[in-house]
Amino acid sequence: MMLNVFDDRRGTVFHVAAGGLTYIFPTMFVIFFAYEFVEHIYLKGAEREVNFLGDVFEFSFGVMLMLLLAKMLGCAGMILFAVFLIVLWILMGRWDHELRKNTRE
């Protein structure tokens, strides 16, 4: 079983950001898992467990990164986390663009 992590731009950034927000708003944990439950069971139905586990991993990565940065650097860590999300968005866009370009050839 291969775990799909950091596989889609919008979803990945959302999951990591939701994990980071959990540090500030702990109820985000419940909201995220309710969203994942609805997405997995009702909306997509055919979504495999591997995708669900990948989403949970991305969320957990966001929680861990925000926790480390905020505890070590305080408010500067939260700003650094936001910068990380922006850089992740840009890099994943370039990676996705390169992937699509290579599949056309």
PEPE-V693856 format. One record per residue. N is the residue number from 1. PSI is psi in degrees with one decimal (999 if undefined). Layout:
# PEPE-V693856
n:N psi:PSI
n:N psi:PSI
This chain:
# PEPE-V693856
n:1 psi:125.3
n:2 psi:127.0
n:3 psi:124.3
n:4 psi:107.0
n:5 psi:141.6
n:6 psi:47.2
n:7 psi:-20.2
n:8 psi:139.1
n:9 psi:-57.7
n:10 psi:-46.4
n:11 psi:-42.8
n:12 psi:-48.2
n:13 psi:-38.9
n:14 psi:-45.2
n:15 psi:-42.8
n:16 psi:-41.9
n:17 psi:-40.7
n:18 psi:-38.6
n:19 psi:-41.9
n:20 psi:-38.9
n:21 psi:-23.0
n:22 psi:-29.9
n:23 psi:-37.9
n:24 psi:-43.4
n:25 psi:93.5
n:26 psi:-23.8
n:27 psi:-14.7
n:28 psi:-27.6
n:29 psi:-48.4
n:30 psi:-42.3
n:31 psi:-43.3
n:32 psi:-47.1
n:33 psi:-30.3
n:34 psi:-43.3
n:35 psi:-46.4
n:36 psi:-39.2
n:37 psi:-47.5
n:38 psi:-44.1
n:39 psi:-44.7
n:40 psi:-45.2
n:41 psi:-48.5
n:42 psi:-41.1
n:43 psi:-50.3
n:44 psi:-31.6
n:45 psi:-54.7
n:46 psi:-1.8
n:47 psi:129.4
n:48 psi:159.5
n:49 psi:-28.7
n:50 psi:-41.8
n:51 psi:-39.1
n:52 psi:-46.0
n:53 psi:-36.2
n:54 psi:-40.9
n:55 psi:-41.7
n:56 psi:-37.6
n:57 psi:-44.2
n:58 psi:-41.7
n:59 psi:-46.2
n:60 psi:-36.7
n:61 psi:-42.1
n:62 psi:-41.5
n:63 psi:-48.0
n:64 psi:-44.2
n:65 psi:-45.1
n:66 psi:-40.7
n:67 psi:-47.8
n:68 psi:-48.0
n:69 psi:-42.1
n:70 psi:-38.3
n:71 psi:-36.6
n:72 psi:-37.6
n:73 psi:-3.8
n:74 psi:-134.1
n:75 psi:-34.2
n:76 psi:-33.1
n:77 psi:-37.4
n:78 psi:-38.5
n:79 psi:-41.0
n:80 psi:-36.2
n:81 psi:-43.1
n:82 psi:-40.5
n:83 psi:-40.3
n:84 psi:-42.5
n:85 psi:-40.5
n:86 psi:-44.8
n:87 psi:-40.4
n:88 psi:-43.0
n:89 psi:-45.2
n:90 psi:-47.5
n:91 psi:-39.5
n:92 psi:-31.4
n:93 psi:-42.5
n:94 psi:-41.4
n:95 psi:-42.5
n:96 psi:-40.4
n:97 psi:-44.8
n:98 psi:-40.1
n:99 psi:-44.0
n:100 psi:-37.4
n:101 psi:-40.9
n:102 psi:-29.9
n:103 psi:-23.1
n:104 psi:-29.1
n:105 psi:999
